Each structure stands twice: as C-alpha cells, then as structure tokens.
Amino acid sequence: MNDKLTNSVTPQPWRLLKRVLPQHTDHAGVMWHGAYVAWLEEARVEALAAAGLSYSAMADMGLEMPVVAMTLEYRRSIRHGDQIVLDSCCGSQSGARWPWTSRFLLDGRVMAEARVELVILGEGRLLRRPPEAIRPALAALQKGPIQP
C-alpha cells in the first residue's frame, strides 16, 4: 500500500499546520489519541472562520454544530516534534449531516485519516436545512479556500 499522498483530500483543502508538543503525547512521545480529536475540531473552527463565520457568531444565532459520528484510522505514529499538515474538507450535506474528511500528513505521507459528521442544531432542534444566514459560509467551506 502506498501511503505517500499524491492527491489531497480535495483540490483545495483547508490546511492547518501543527507541531506536536509534549502535551500532545503519551509517556513514549507518541501523539495521544485525544490530541487528534482536538486538532480536528481546531481545523473545523479555523476553516469556518476563514469561510466568513465564527463559532461565536453561530452561538449568538442560537446555532450549534455538534459531532454525531467520527472515525479515525491511524497508519503511522506521529511523534513529539513532528510538524504535521492537517488537510480537511467539508463535503456536501447528506440528509441532516455535514461530513468532513481530514488527513494528518508528515512530509507528504498520510499518518492518519479521519471522517467526522456534524449536524446543525437551532435552539436544541435538528435543522435539516441550514439557516439562510450561514448558507454562504457553508458553501464556502465546501469549495475550499480561495487559491491565489
């Protein structure tokens, strides 16, 4: 199996650069599984902000996007000091779910892959259609960042 990344998650993935610090690792210097989850959340929050909508603005509108499903496949150990590129994309809405796929990359090699599904809640109720106010940001998320 060739784990060298030749194509990104999308032609224009949202990209987050992270360095593995001591607090991200277990006693053996290997990245702790909970750090992956935190980085996935950070990647989504940063992408949404770059697409024109902050999580705090969503909260002010009474909206939330909780995680309802997640899978994470580890291929190789990520270790203390590694500089990781986290490439992510927001897929098309499927029913009420908004899927994200992400790859943790080290020097172009896929170290782990994740799929996270979110839903939109408004005042505690599941929204099958996003409110008009956030549709432009969600459309921008699906397209990926604008390339120069």
N, CA, C and O atoms as a GROMACS GRO file, in nm:
protein
  592
    1MET      N    1   0.083  -0.117   0.000
    1MET     CA    2   0.000   0.000   0.000
    1MET      C    3   0.089   0.125   0.000
    1MET      O    4   0.183   0.135   0.079
    2ASN      N    5   0.060   0.217  -0.086
    2ASN     CA    6   0.137   0.340  -0.096
    2ASN      C    7   0.071   0.447  -0.012
    2ASN      O    8  -0.040   0.492  -0.044
    3ASP      N    9   0.137   0.489   0.095
    3ASP     CA   10   0.080   0.591   0.183
    3ASP      C   11   0.129   0.731   0.149
    3ASP      O   12   0.096   0.826   0.219
    4LYS      N   13   0.206   0.745   0.043
    4LYS     CA   14   0.253   0.877   0.002
    4LYS      C   15   0.134   0.950  -0.062
    4LYS      O   16   0.070   0.897  -0.152
    5LEU      N   17   0.107   1.070  -0.016
    5LEU     CA   18  -0.008   1.145  -0.066
    5LEU      C   19   0.026   1.204  -0.203
    5LEU      O   20   0.120   1.281  -0.217
    6THR      N   21  -0.052   1.166  -0.302
    6THR     CA   22  -0.034   1.223  -0.435
    6THR      C   23  -0.146   1.320  -0.468
    6THR      O   24  -0.126   1.416  -0.542
    7ASN      N   25  -0.264   1.296  -0.414
    7ASN     CA   26  -0.377   1.388  -0.431
    7ASN      C   27  -0.425   1.425  -0.293
    7ASN      O   28  -0.431   1.340  -0.204
    8SER      N   29  -0.459   1.550  -0.274
    8SER     CA   30  -0.508   1.594  -0.145
    8SER      C   31  -0.652   1.549  -0.128
    8SER      O   32  -0.712   1.494  -0.220
    9VAL      N   33  -0.708   1.574  -0.009
    9VAL     CA   34  -0.846   1.539   0.021
    9VAL      C   35  -0.938   1.603  -0.082
    9VAL      O   36  -1.034   1.540  -0.127
   10THR      N   37  -0.911   1.725  -0.119
   10THR     CA   38  -0.981   1.796  -0.226
   10THR      C   39  -0.875   1.873  -0.302
   10THR      O   40  -0.762   1.885  -0.254
   11PRO      N   41  -0.908   1.925  -0.419
   11PRO     CA   42  -0.809   2.008  -0.487
   11PRO      C   43  -0.768   2.130  -0.406
   11PRO      O   44  -0.658   2.182  -0.422
   12GLN      N   45  -0.857   2.176  -0.318
   12GLN     CA   46  -0.827   2.293  -0.236
   12GLN      C   47  -0.866   2.265  -0.090
   12GLN      O   48  -0.968   2.314  -0.044
   13PRO      N   49  -0.787   2.187  -0.019
   13PRO     CA   50  -0.824   2.155   0.119
   13PRO      C   51  -0.799   2.274   0.212
   13PRO      O   52  -0.716   2.360   0.184
   14TRP      N   53  -0.873   2.275   0.320
   14TRP     CA   54  -0.843   2.367   0.429
   14TRP      C   55  -0.720   2.310   0.498
   14TRP      O   56  -0.713   2.190   0.522
   15ARG      N   57  -0.624   2.392   0.529
   15ARG     CA   58  -0.496   2.344   0.580
   15ARG      C   59  -0.465   2.407   0.716
   15ARG      O   60  -0.478   2.528   0.735
   16LEU      N   61  -0.424   2.323   0.809
   16LEU     CA   62  -0.382   2.366   0.941
   16LEU      C   63  -0.245   2.304   0.968
   16LEU      O   64  -0.228   2.183   0.953
   17LEU      N   65  -0.150   2.386   1.008
   17LEU     CA   66  -0.015   2.338   1.041
   17LEU      C   67  -0.002   2.328   1.193
   17LEU      O   68  -0.035   2.422   1.265
   18LYS      N   69   0.045   2.215   1.241
   18LYS     CA   70   0.058   2.193   1.384
   18LYS      C   71   0.192   2.124   1.413
   18LYS      O   72   0.237   2.038   1.337
   19ARG      N   73   0.252   2.162   1.524
   19ARG     CA   74   0.371   2.092   1.573
   19ARG      C   75   0.330   2.011   1.696
   19ARG      O   76   0.257   2.061   1.782
   20VAL      N   77   0.377   1.887   1.703
   20VAL     CA   78   0.345   1.800   1.816
   20VAL      C   79   0.430   1.844   1.934
   20VAL      O   80   0.553   1.837   1.931
   21LEU      N   81   0.364   1.889   2.038
   21LEU     CA   82   0.428   1.936   2.161
   21LEU      C   83   0.418   1.828   2.268
   21LEU      O   84   0.341   1.733   2.253
   22PRO      N   85   0.495   1.842   2.377
   22PRO     CA   86   0.491   1.739   2.482
   22PRO      C   87   0.349   1.710   2.533
   22PRO      O   88   0.317   1.595   2.561
   23GLN      N   89   0.265   1.812   2.545
   23GLN     CA   90   0.130   1.789   2.598
   23GLN      C   91   0.040   1.711   2.502
   23GLN      O   92  -0.068   1.667   2.541
   24HIS      N   93   0.084   1.693   2.377
   24HIS     CA   94   0.008   1.615   2.279
   24HIS      C   95   0.045   1.466   2.281
   24HIS      O   96  -0.015   1.387   2.209
   25THR      N   97   0.143   1.428   2.362
   25THR     CA   98   0.198   1.293   2.355
   25THR      C   99   0.177   1.213   2.483
   25THR      O  100   0.147   1.267   2.589
   26ASP      N  101   0.194   1.081   2.468
   26ASP     CA  102   0.192   0.992   2.584
   26ASP      C  103   0.334   0.984   2.641
   26ASP      O  104   0.423   1.057   2.597
   27HIS      N  105   0.355   0.898   2.735
   27HIS     CA  106   0.487   0.886   2.800
   27HIS      C  107   0.597   0.841   2.705
   27HIS      O  108   0.715   0.862   2.734
   28ALA      N  109   0.561   0.780   2.592
   28ALA     CA  110   0.661   0.732   2.495
   28ALA      C  111   0.688   0.834   2.384
   28ALA      O  112   0.765   0.806   2.292
   29GLY      N  113   0.625   0.952   2.393
   29GLY     CA  114   0.648   1.054   2.292
   29GLY      C  115   0.564   1.038   2.166
   29GLY      O  116   0.590   1.105   2.066
   30VAL      N  117   0.464   0.950   2.171
   30VAL     CA  118   0.373   0.927   2.059
   30VAL      C  119   0.248   1.012   2.081
   30VAL      O  120   0.198   1.023   2.193
   31MET      N  121   0.198   1.071   1.974
   31MET     CA  122   0.081   1.158   1.987
   31MET      C  123  -0.037   1.080   2.046
   31MET      O  124  -0.073   0.973   1.998
   32TRP      N  125  -0.094   1.136   2.151
   32TRP     CA  126  -0.207   1.079   2.224
   32TRP      C  127  -0.333   1.089   2.139
   32TRP      O  128  -0.353   1.189   2.070
   33HIS      N  129  -0.418   0.988   2.144
   33HIS     CA  130  -0.538   0.982   2.058
   33HIS      C  131  -0.631   1.102   2.078
   33HIS      O  132  -0.694   1.146   1.982
   34GLY      N  133  -0.641   1.156   2.197
   34GLY     CA  134  -0.728   1.271   2.222
   34GLY      C  135  -0.680   1.397   2.152
   34GLY      O  136  -0.760   1.485   2.120
   35ALA      N  137  -0.550   1.408   2.127
   35ALA     CA  138  -0.496   1.526   2.057
   35ALA      C  139  -0.546   1.529   1.912
   35ALA      O  140  -0.568   1.637   1.857
   36TYR      N  141  -0.564   1.413   1.851
   36TYR     CA  142  -0.617   1.408   1.714
   36TYR      C  143  -0.755   1.474   1.710
   36TYR      O  144  -0.784   1.554   1.622
   37VAL      N  145  -0.838   1.438   1.806
   37VAL     CA  146  -0.974   1.491   1.811
   37VAL      C  147  -0.972   1.642   1.830
   37VAL      O  148  -1.047   1.714   1.764
   38ALA      N  149  -0.887   1.691   1.918
   38ALA     CA  150  -0.876   1.835   1.940
   38ALA      C  151  -0.830   1.906   1.814
   38ALA      O  152  -0.881   2.014   1.782
   39TRP      N  153  -0.734   1.850   1.742
   39TRP     CA  154  -0.685   1.912   1.619
   39TRP      C  155  -0.792   1.912   1.510
   39TRP      O  156  -0.802   2.007   1.433
   40LEU      N  157  -0.872   1.806   1.504
   40LEU     CA  158  -0.981   1.803   1.406
   40LEU      C  159  -1.081   1.916   1.434
   40LEU      O  160  -1.128   1.982   1.342
   41GLU      N  161  -1.111   1.937   1.561
   41GLU     CA  162  -1.202   2.046   1.598
   41GLU      C  163  -1.141   2.181   1.563
   41GLU      O  164  -1.209   2.268   1.508
   42GLU      N  165  -1.013   2.199   1.594
   42GLU     CA  166  -0.945   2.325   1.562
   42GLU      C  167  -0.947   2.350   1.411
   42GLU      O  168  -0.968   2.464   1.368
   43ALA      N  169  -0.924   2.246   1.332
   43ALA     CA  170  -0.925   2.261   1.186
   43ALA      C  171  -1.062   2.308   1.138
   43ALA      O  172  -1.070   2.395   1.051
   44ARG      N  173  -1.169   2.250   1.193
   44ARG     CA  174  -1.305   2.290   1.151
   44ARG      C  175  -1.336   2.433   1.193
   44ARG      O  176  -1.393   2.510   1.115
   45VAL      N  177  -1.301   2.468   1.314
   45VAL     CA  178  -1.328   2.605   1.364
   45VAL      C  179  -1.252   2.708   1.280
   45VAL      O  180  -1.308   2.811   1.243
   46GLU      N  181  -1.126   2.680   1.251
   46GLU     CA  182  -1.046   2.774   1.171
   46GLU      C  183  -1.097   2.785   1.028
   46GLU      O  184  -1.101   2.894   0.971
   47ALA      N  185  -1.138   2.672   0.969
   47ALA     CA  186  -1.191   2.675   0.832
   47ALA      C  187  -1.321   2.754   0.828
   47ALA      O  188  -1.342   2.833   0.736
   48LEU      N  189  -1.408   2.734   0.925
   48LEU     CA  190  -1.534   2.808   0.928
   48LEU      C  191  -1.508   2.958   0.941
   48LEU      O  192  -1.573   3.039   0.875
   49ALA      N  193  -1.413   2.995   1.026
   49ALA     CA  194  -1.380   3.137   1.041
   49ALA      C  195  -1.324   3.194   0.910
   49ALA      O  196  -1.359   3.305   0.871
   50ALA      N  197  -1.239   3.117   0.844
   50ALA     CA  198  -1.182   3.163   0.716
   50ALA      C  199  -1.290   3.173   0.608
   50ALA      O  200  -1.278   3.252   0.514
   51ALA      N  201  -1.397   3.094   0.622
   51ALA     CA  202  -1.508   3.098   0.527
   51ALA      C  203  -1.607   3.210   0.559
   51ALA      O  204  -1.703   3.231   0.486
   52GLY      N  205  -1.581   3.283   0.669
   52GLY     CA  206  -1.662   3.400   0.699
   52GLY      C  207  -1.760   3.388   0.814
   52GLY      O  208  -1.847   3.473   0.829
   53LEU      N  209  -1.748   3.282   0.895
   53LEU     CA  210  -1.841   3.265   1.007
   53LEU      C  211  -1.767   3.208   1.127
   53LEU      O  212  -1.707   3.101   1.118
   54SER      N  213  -1.770   3.279   1.237
   54SER     CA  214  -1.705   3.229   1.358
   54SER      C  215  -1.803   3.143   1.438
   54SER      O  216  -1.925   3.158   1.425
   55TYR      N  217  -1.749   3.054   1.520
   55TYR     CA  218  -1.835   2.973   1.605
   55TYR      C  219  -1.910   3.061   1.705
   55TYR      O  220  -2.023   3.032   1.742
   56SER      N  221  -1.845   3.170   1.750
   56SER     CA  222  -1.914   3.258   1.844
   56SER      C  223  -2.033   3.327   1.777
   56SER      O  224  -2.137   3.348   1.840
   57ALA      N  225  -2.019   3.362   1.648
   57ALA     CA  226  -2.133   3.421   1.575
   57ALA      C  227  -2.245   3.320   1.561
   57ALA      O  228  -2.362   3.355   1.573
   58MET      N  229  -2.210   3.194   1.537
   58MET     CA  230  -2.313   3.089   1.530
   58MET      C  231  -2.384   3.076   1.664
   58MET      O  232  -2.506   3.066   1.670
   59ALA      N  233  -2.307   3.077   1.772
   59ALA     CA  234  -2.366   3.066   1.905
   59ALA      C  235  -2.460   3.183   1.932
   59ALA      O  236  -2.567   3.165   1.991
   60ASP      N  237  -2.420   3.303   1.888
   60ASP     CA  238  -2.506   3.420   1.905
   60ASP      C  239  -2.638   3.405   1.830
   60ASP      O  240  -2.739   3.463   1.869
   61MET      N  241  -2.638   3.325   1.721
   61MET     CA  242  -2.760   3.299   1.644
   61MET      C  243  -2.839   3.181   1.702
   61MET      O  244  -2.944   3.145   1.650
   62GLY      N  245  -2.788   3.122   1.811
   62GLY     CA  246  -2.855   3.008   1.872
   62GLY      C  247  -2.827   2.877   1.800
   62GLY      O  248  -2.904   2.781   1.812
   63LEU      N  249  -2.717   2.873   1.723
   63LEU     CA  250  -2.682   2.755   1.643
   63LEU      C  251  -2.562   2.681   1.702
   63LEU      O  252  -2.473   2.741   1.762
   64GLU      N  253  -2.563   2.550   1.684
   64GLU     CA  254  -2.450   2.466   1.721
   64GLU      C  255  -2.428   2.364   1.611
   64GLU      O  256  -2.520   2.332   1.535
   65MET      N  257  -2.306   2.312   1.602
   65MET     CA  258  -2.275   2.204   1.508
   65MET      C  259  -2.203   2.092   1.584
   65MET      O  260  -2.080   2.082   1.577
   66PRO      N  261  -2.277   2.009   1.658
   66PRO     CA  262  -2.212   1.902   1.733
   66PRO      C  263  -2.170   1.786   1.643
   66PRO      O  264  -2.228   1.763   1.537
   67VAL      N  265  -2.069   1.715   1.689
   67VAL     CA  266  -2.022   1.594   1.622
   67VAL      C  267  -2.119   1.481   1.658
   67VAL      O  268  -2.151   1.461   1.775
   68VAL      N  269  -2.166   1.408   1.556
   68VAL     CA  270  -2.256   1.294   1.581
   68VAL      C  271  -2.191   1.161   1.542
   68VAL      O  272  -2.240   1.055   1.580
   69ALA      N  273  -2.081   1.165   1.468
   69ALA     CA  274  -2.009   1.043   1.432
   69ALA      C  275  -1.865   1.079   1.397
   69ALA      O  276  -1.838   1.187   1.345
   70MET      N  277  -1.774   0.986   1.427
   70MET     CA  278  -1.634   1.009   1.394
   70MET      C  279  -1.563   0.876   1.380
   70MET      O  280  -1.583   0.783   1.459
   71THR      N  281  -1.480   0.867   1.276
   71THR     CA  282  -1.390   0.753   1.262
   71THR      C  283  -1.250   0.810   1.244
   71THR      O  284  -1.231   0.914   1.181
   72LEU      N  285  -1.153   0.740   1.298
   72LEU     CA  286  -1.014   0.783   1.289
   72LEU      C  287  -0.929   0.659   1.266
   72LEU      O  288  -0.930   0.566   1.346
   73GLU      N  289  -0.855   0.659   1.155
   73GLU     CA  290  -0.766   0.548   1.123
   73GLU      C  291  -0.622   0.593   1.135
   73GLU      O  292  -0.579   0.687   1.068
   74TYR      N  293  -0.548   0.525   1.221
   74TYR     CA  294  -0.408   0.554   1.240
   74TYR      C  295  -0.326   0.466   1.147
   74TYR      O  296  -0.346   0.344   1.143
   75ARG      N  297  -0.235   0.526   1.072
   75ARG     CA  298  -0.148   0.447   0.983
   75ARG      C  299  -0.007   0.438   1.037
   75ARG      O  300   0.056   0.332   1.031
   76ARG      N  301   0.042   0.549   1.088
   76ARG     CA  302   0.178   0.555   1.142
   76ARG      C  303   0.177   0.645   1.265
   76ARG      O  304   0.093   0.733   1.278
   77SER      N  305   0.271   0.621   1.353
   77SER     CA  306   0.280   0.703   1.474
   77SER      C  307   0.326   0.844   1.441
   77SER      O  308   0.420   0.864   1.363
   78ILE      N  309   0.259   0.939   1.501
   78ILE     CA  310   0.304   1.079   1.497
   78ILE      C  311   0.374   1.101   1.630
   78ILE      O  312   0.324   1.060   1.735
   79ARG      N  313   0.490   1.167   1.626
   79ARG     CA  314   0.574   1.177   1.745
   79ARG      C  315   0.604   1.321   1.783
   79ARG      O  316   0.590   1.414   1.704
   80HIS      N  317   0.647   1.335   1.907
   80HIS     CA  318   0.686   1.465   1.959
   80HIS      C  319   0.782   1.533   1.862
   80HIS      O  320   0.878   1.472   1.815
   81GLY      N  321   0.757   1.660   1.832
   81GLY     CA  322   0.842   1.738   1.744
   81GLY      C  323   0.802   1.736   1.598
   81GLY      O  324   0.846   1.822   1.521
   82ASP      N  325   0.719   1.639   1.557
   82ASP     CA  326   0.676   1.632   1.417
   82ASP      C  327   0.597   1.757   1.378
   82ASP      O  328   0.517   1.807   1.457
   83GLN      N  329   0.620   1.806   1.257
   83GLN     CA  330   0.542   1.916   1.200
   83GLN      C  331   0.436   1.852   1.110
   83GLN      O  332   0.469   1.792   1.008
   84ILE      N  333   0.311   1.866   1.148
   84ILE     CA  334   0.201   1.798   1.080
   84ILE      C  335   0.120   1.898   0.998
   84ILE      O  336   0.095   2.010   1.042
   85VAL      N  337   0.081   1.856   0.880
   85VAL     CA  338  -0.013   1.930   0.796
   85VAL      C  339  -0.145   1.856   0.807
   85VAL      O  340  -0.153   1.736   0.778
   86LEU      N  341  -0.248   1.926   0.849
   86LEU     CA  342  -0.381   1.867   0.858
   86LEU      C  343  -0.465   1.925   0.744
   86LEU      O  344  -0.506   2.041   0.749
   87ASP      N  345  -0.490   1.843   0.642
   87ASP     CA  346  -0.573   1.882   0.527
   87ASP      C  347  -0.714   1.833   0.551
   87ASP      O  348  -0.736   1.716   0.582
   88SER      N  349  -0.812   1.923   0.537
   88SER     CA  350  -0.951   1.888   0.564
   88SER      C  351  -1.042   1.947   0.458
   88SER      O  352  -1.011   2.049   0.396
   89CYS      N  353  -1.155   1.881   0.439
   89CYS     CA  354  -1.258   1.939   0.354
   89CYS      C  355  -1.395   1.906   0.410
   89CYS      O  356  -1.415   1.804   0.476
   90CYS      N  357  -1.487   1.995   0.380
   90CYS     CA  358  -1.626   1.978   0.417
   90CYS      C  359  -1.699   1.924   0.294
   90CYS      O  360  -1.699   1.988   0.189
   91GLY      N  361  -1.759   1.809   0.308
   91GLY     CA  362  -1.832   1.751   0.196
   91GLY      C  363  -1.972   1.810   0.182
   91GLY      O  364  -2.010   1.901   0.255
   92SER      N  365  -2.044   1.756   0.089
   92SER     CA  366  -2.181   1.800   0.066
   92SER      C  367  -2.272   1.745   0.175
   92SER      O  368  -2.252   1.634   0.223
   93GLN      N  369  -2.370   1.823   0.212
   93GLN     CA  370  -2.467   1.781   0.312
   93GLN      C  371  -2.533   1.652   0.268
   93GLN      O  372  -2.573   1.637   0.152
   94SER      N  373  -2.545   1.558   0.361
   94SER     CA  374  -2.609   1.430   0.334
   94SER      C  375  -2.720   1.413   0.437
   94SER      O  376  -2.693   1.378   0.552
   95GLY      N  377  -2.844   1.438   0.397
   95GLY     CA  378  -2.953   1.442   0.494
   95GLY      C  379  -2.931   1.561   0.585
   95GLY      O  380  -2.919   1.674   0.538
   96ALA      N  381  -2.926   1.536   0.714
   96ALA     CA  382  -2.901   1.644   0.810
   96ALA      C  383  -2.752   1.654   0.846
   96ALA      O  384  -2.712   1.743   0.921
   97ARG      N  385  -2.670   1.564   0.792
   97ARG     CA  386  -2.529   1.556   0.831
   97ARG      C  387  -2.437   1.633   0.737
   97ARG      O  388  -2.459   1.640   0.616
   98TRP      N  389  -2.334   1.690   0.798
   98TRP     CA  390  -2.228   1.761   0.725
   98TRP      C  391  -2.098   1.685   0.747
   98TRP      O  392  -2.038   1.695   0.854
   99PRO      N  393  -2.053   1.609   0.646
   99PRO     CA  394  -1.932   1.528   0.663
   99PRO      C  395  -1.804   1.608   0.638
   99PRO      O  396  -1.798   1.693   0.549
  100TRP      N  397  -1.702   1.578   0.716
  100TRP     CA  398  -1.568   1.632   0.698
  100TRP      C  399  -1.473   1.515   0.682
  100TRP      O  400  -1.487   1.414   0.752
  101THR      N  401  -1.377   1.527   0.593
  101THR     CA  402  -1.268   1.430   0.585
  101THR      C  403  -1.138   1.504   0.607
  101THR      O  404  -1.121   1.618   0.563
  102SER      N  405  -1.048   1.439   0.676
  102SER     CA  406  -0.920   1.502   0.709
  102SER      C  407  -0.807   1.401   0.699
  102SER      O  408  -0.826   1.281   0.722
  103ARG      N  409  -0.691   1.451   0.665
  103ARG     CA  410  -0.569   1.370   0.662
  103ARG      C  411  -0.460   1.441   0.741
  103ARG      O  412  -0.438   1.561   0.726
  104PHE      N  413  -0.393   1.364   0.825
  104PHE     CA  414  -0.277   1.411   0.901
  104PHE      C  415  -0.154   1.371   0.820
  104PHE      O  416  -0.130   1.252   0.799
  105LEU      N  417  -0.078   1.470   0.775
  105LEU     CA  418   0.035   1.444   0.685
  105LEU      C  419   0.167   1.483   0.749
  105LEU      O  420   0.177   1.585   0.818
  106LEU      N  421   0.267   1.402   0.726
  106LEU     CA  422   0.404   1.430   0.767
  106LEU      C  423   0.492   1.411   0.645
  106LEU      O  424   0.508   1.299   0.596
  107ASP      N  425   0.549   1.519   0.596
  107ASP     CA  426   0.633   1.515   0.476
  107ASP      C  427   0.561   1.446   0.360
  107ASP      O  428   0.622   1.370   0.285
  108GLY      N  429   0.432   1.474   0.346
  108GLY     CA  430   0.354   1.418   0.236
  108GLY      C  431   0.300   1.279   0.259
  108GLY      O  432   0.223   1.228   0.178
  109ARG      N  433   0.340   1.215   0.368
  109ARG     CA  434   0.292   1.080   0.400
  109ARG      C  435   0.166   1.089   0.486
  109ARG      O  436   0.161   1.168   0.581
  110VAL      N  437   0.067   1.008   0.454
  110VAL     CA  438  -0.057   1.004   0.532
  110VAL      C  439  -0.029   0.927   0.661
  110VAL      O  440   0.002   0.808   0.658
  111MET      N  441  -0.041   0.996   0.773
  111MET     CA  442  -0.017   0.935   0.904
  111MET      C  443  -0.147   0.886   0.968
  111MET      O  444  -0.148   0.787   1.042
  112ALA      N  445  -0.257   0.957   0.938
  112ALA     CA  446  -0.389   0.919   0.990
  112ALA      C  447  -0.494   0.985   0.902
  112ALA      O  448  -0.469   1.087   0.838
  113GLU      N  449  -0.612   0.924   0.899
  113GLU     CA  450  -0.725   0.980   0.825
  113GLU      C  451  -0.847   0.979   0.916
  113GLU      O  452  -0.863   0.889   0.999
  114ALA      N  453  -0.931   1.080   0.900
  114ALA     CA  454  -1.050   1.091   0.985
  114ALA      C  455  -1.171   1.131   0.902
  114ALA      O  456  -1.160   1.198   0.799
  115ARG      N  457  -1.285   1.088   0.949
  115ARG     CA  458  -1.413   1.133   0.895
  115ARG      C  459  -1.497   1.174   1.016
  115ARG      O  460  -1.514   1.097   1.111
  116VAL      N  461  -1.549   1.295   1.010
  116VAL     CA  462  -1.630   1.350   1.118
  116VAL      C  463  -1.762   1.397   1.056
  116VAL      O  464  -1.762   1.463   0.952
  117GLU      N  465  -1.872   1.364   1.121
  117GLU     CA  466  -2.003   1.410   1.075
  117GLU      C  467  -2.064   1.499   1.182
  117GLU      O  468  -2.065   1.466   1.300
  118LEU      N  469  -2.114   1.615   1.136
  118LEU     CA  470  -2.178   1.711   1.224
  118LEU      C  471  -2.322   1.731   1.180
  118LEU      O  472  -2.359   1.698   1.068
  119VAL      N  473  -2.402   1.785   1.269
  119VAL     CA  474  -2.537   1.829   1.236
  119VAL      C  475  -2.550   1.973   1.285
  119VAL      O  476  -2.471   2.020   1.367
  120ILE      N  477  -2.650   2.040   1.234
  120ILE     CA  478  -2.677   2.177   1.279
  120ILE      C  479  -2.798   2.173   1.371
  120ILE      O  480  -2.903   2.118   1.337
  121LEU      N  481  -2.782   2.231   1.490
  121LEU     CA  482  -2.891   2.245   1.585
  121LEU      C  483  -2.925   2.392   1.600
  121LEU      O  484  -2.836   2.477   1.607
  122GLY      N  485  -3.053   2.421   1.605
  122GLY     CA  486  -3.102   2.554   1.632
  122GLY      C  487  -3.197   2.547   1.750
  122GLY      O  488  -3.302   2.484   1.741
  123GLU      N  489  -3.160   2.612   1.860
  123GLU     CA  490  -3.240   2.607   1.982
  123GLU      C  491  -3.267   2.463   2.025
  123GLU      O  492  -3.377   2.430   2.069
  124GLY      N  493  -3.164   2.378   2.011
  124GLY     CA  494  -3.173   2.240   2.054
  124GLY      C  495  -3.244   2.146   1.959
  124GLY      O  496  -3.258   2.027   1.989
  125ARG      N  497  -3.290   2.196   1.846
  125ARG     CA  498  -3.362   2.113   1.748
  125ARG      C  499  -3.274   2.090   1.626
  125ARG      O  500  -3.201   2.179   1.582
  126LEU      N  501  -3.283   1.970   1.571
  126LEU     CA  502  -3.210   1.937   1.450
  126LEU      C  503  -3.265   2.016   1.332
  126LEU      O  504  -3.386   2.018   1.309
  127LEU      N  505  -3.176   2.081   1.258
  127LEU     CA  506  -3.216   2.157   1.140
  127LEU      C  507  -3.173   2.080   1.016
  127LEU      O  508  -3.054   2.057   0.996
  128ARG      N  509  -3.267   2.041   0.935
  128ARG     CA  510  -3.234   1.968   0.812
  128ARG      C  511  -3.185   2.061   0.702
  128ARG      O  512  -3.115   2.018   0.610
  129ARG      N  513  -3.220   2.188   0.712
  129ARG     CA  514  -3.170   2.289   0.620
  129ARG      C  515  -3.103   2.398   0.702
  129ARG      O  516  -3.158   2.444   0.802
  130PRO      N  517  -2.984   2.439   0.660
  130PRO     CA  518  -2.917   2.545   0.736
  130PRO      C  519  -2.991   2.677   0.722
  130PRO      O  520  -3.049   2.705   0.617
  131PRO      N  521  -2.989   2.759   0.827
  131PRO     CA  522  -3.050   2.891   0.817
  131PRO      C  523  -2.983   2.974   0.707
  131PRO      O  524  -2.864   2.958   0.679
  132GLU      N  525  -3.060   3.060   0.646
  132GLU     CA  526  -3.011   3.144   0.536
  132GLU      C  527  -2.885   3.221   0.576
  132GLU      O  528  -2.795   3.239   0.494
  133ALA      N  529  -2.878   3.265   0.700
  133ALA     CA  530  -2.765   3.348   0.745
  133ALA      C  531  -2.630   3.278   0.737
  133ALA      O  532  -2.527   3.344   0.724
  134ILE      N  533  -2.629   3.144   0.743
  134ILE     CA  534  -2.500   3.074   0.741
  134ILE      C  535  -2.476   2.998   0.610
  134ILE      O  536  -2.370   2.938   0.593
  135ARG      N  537  -2.570   3.000   0.520
  135ARG     CA  538  -2.553   2.926   0.393
  135ARG      C  539  -2.431   2.971   0.312
  135ARG      O  540  -2.361   2.886   0.258
  136PRO      N  541  -2.403   3.102   0.301
  136PRO     CA  542  -2.283   3.142   0.225
  136PRO      C  543  -2.154   3.084   0.284
  136PRO      O  544  -2.065   3.042   0.210
  137ALA      N  545  -2.143   3.083   0.416
  137ALA     CA  546  -2.022   3.029   0.479
  137ALA      C  547  -2.012   2.878   0.457
  137ALA      O  548  -1.904   2.827   0.432
  138LEU      N  549  -2.124   2.808   0.465
  138LEU     CA  550  -2.122   2.663   0.441
  138LEU      C  551  -2.086   2.632   0.296
  138LEU      O  552  -2.014   2.536   0.269
  139ALA      N  553  -2.136   2.713   0.203
  139ALA     CA  554  -2.099   2.694   0.062
  139ALA      C  555  -1.950   2.718   0.042
  139ALA      O  556  -1.884   2.645  -0.033
  140ALA      N  557  -1.895   2.819   0.109
  140ALA     CA  558  -1.751   2.848   0.101
  140ALA      C  559  -1.669   2.734   0.161
  140ALA      O  560  -1.562   2.701   0.110
  141LEU      N  561  -1.718   2.675   0.269
  141LEU     CA  562  -1.649   2.561   0.330
  141LEU      C  563  -1.636   2.446   0.232
  141LEU      O  564  -1.530   2.383   0.224
  142GLN      N  565  -1.742   2.419   0.157
  142GLN     CA  566  -1.742   2.309   0.063
  142GLN      C  567  -1.648   2.334  -0.056
  142GLN      O  568  -1.593   2.239  -0.112
  143LYS      N  569  -1.631   2.460  -0.094
  143LYS     CA  570  -1.543   2.492  -0.208
  143LYS      C  571  -1.395   2.485  -0.170
  143LYS      O  572  -1.311   2.456  -0.254
  144GLY      N  573  -1.365   2.511  -0.045
  144GLY     CA  574  -1.227   2.518  -0.001
  144GLY      C  575  -1.177   2.661  -0.011
  144GLY      O  576  -1.244   2.748  -0.066
  145PRO      N  577  -1.057   2.685   0.042
  145PRO     CA  578  -1.004   2.821   0.042
  145PRO      C  579  -0.976   2.871  -0.101
  145PRO      O  580  -0.948   2.793  -0.192
  146ILE      N  581  -0.985   2.999  -0.116
  146ILE     CA  582  -0.955   3.060  -0.246
  146ILE      C  583  -0.805   3.054  -0.266
  146ILE      O  584  -0.728   3.096  -0.179
  147GLN      N  585  -0.765   3.002  -0.381
  147GLN     CA  586  -0.623   2.991  -0.414
  147GLN      C  587  -0.577   3.115  -0.489
  147GLN      O  588  -0.648   3.164  -0.577
  148PRO      N  589  -0.458   3.166  -0.456
  148PRO     CA  590  -0.407   3.285  -0.526
  148PRO      C  591  -0.375   3.258  -0.671
  148PRO      O  592  -0.332   3.349  -0.743
   0.00000   0.00000   0.00000
